[in-house]
Structure formats: structure tokens, C-alpha cells
Amino acid sequence: MNDLDIPILKKSYDLYKEFYKLRLVVPKQDRYVLWQKCESTLITVLEGILMASQQSKIEKLPTLEKVSVKLNFLKICVRLMKDVKAITPKTYIIIEADLDEIGKMLGGWIKSTKER
């Protein structure tokens, strides 16, 4: 099985590819702190999703909950990037929609893990 067959991983992977393109448009003063923090957090989310997909049921829930916290932090950082005008409102709306979709997928995964 290809790891990208996991819908939440594919969505996160695709979001990173889009986010990566922002490196060139984010102002230099924001690129080395705020943007870099977002990029790092997004990589951590990707890593956590991949890790959870390969863990046993007992290990999976704590990993997914940590990923959820990271995803919420990423949402705050992206909103901050919009508020300081490091990204345009249009870019923010696109990224936020993807983050919301990933959040819903993650919430469903957490719920189904708890029910087992």
C-alpha cells in the first residue's frame, strides 16, 4: 500500500506542496520565523499522521491527539500570517479550508479510534 492512499495523509501532503510555494511570496522578515514555524509544524503534522497510520490501536490515540494540538497551533500561526499581512486574505482562505478539512478528517479518525 502506498502511504498516499491514506486520504488525510494525501491532503496534508498536498497542503505542504502548496504551502512550500509560499516561501517565495512571504516577506523576508516573516519568512524566517513565522513561515518557518508553520512549515515545521506542518511537517510535524505529516509525520504524526504517518506514524499513527502504522501504530497499534493503543499507541494511535495519543499520537492523533498530539497531531490535533499541532494542527490547531498551525491554524493559529496561519491566521497570524494573514493578520500581519505575510499572506493575502485569498491565500489564507485557501489554506484555512484545507486545514479545516484535515481537522475534520483527524477528528473522525480520533473518534473512530476511541470507539474501538
C-alpha positions, 0 to 999 in steps of 0.5 A, spaced: 500 500 500 502 506 498 502 511 504 498 516 499 492 512 499 491 514 506 486 520 504 488 525 510 495 523 509 494 525 501 491 532 503 496 534 508 501 532 503 498 536 498 497 542 503 505 542 504 506 542 496 502 548 496 504 551 502 512 550 500 510 555 494 509 560 499 516 561 501 517 565 495 511 570 496 512 571 504 516 577 506 523 576 508 522 578 515 516 573 516 519 568 512 524 566 517 520 565 523 513 565 522 513 561 515 518 557 518 514 555 524 508 553 520 512 549 515 515 545 521 509 544 524 506 542 518 511 537 517 510 535 524 503 534 522 505 529 516 509 525 520 504 524 526 499 522 521 504 517 518 506 514 524 499 513 527 497 510 520 502 504 522 501 504 530 497 499 534 490 501 536 493 503 543 499 507 541 494 511 535 490 515 540 495 519 543 499 520 537 492 523 533 491 527 539 498 530 539 497 531 531 490 535 533 494 540 538 499 541 532 494 542 527 490 547 531 497 551 533 498 551 525 491 554 524 493 559 529 500 561 526 496 561 519 491 566 521 497 570 524 500 570 517 494 573 514 493 578 520 500 581 519 499 581 512 505 575 510 499 572 506 493 575 502 486 574 505 485 569 498 491 565 500 489 564 507 482 562 505 485 557 501 489 554 506 484 555 512 479 550 508 484 545 507 486 545 514 479 545 516 478 539 512 484 535 515 481 537 522 475 534 520 478 528 517 483 527 524 477 528 528 473 522 525 479 518 525 480 520 533 473 518 534 473 512 530 479 510 534 476 511 541 470 507 539 474 501 538 
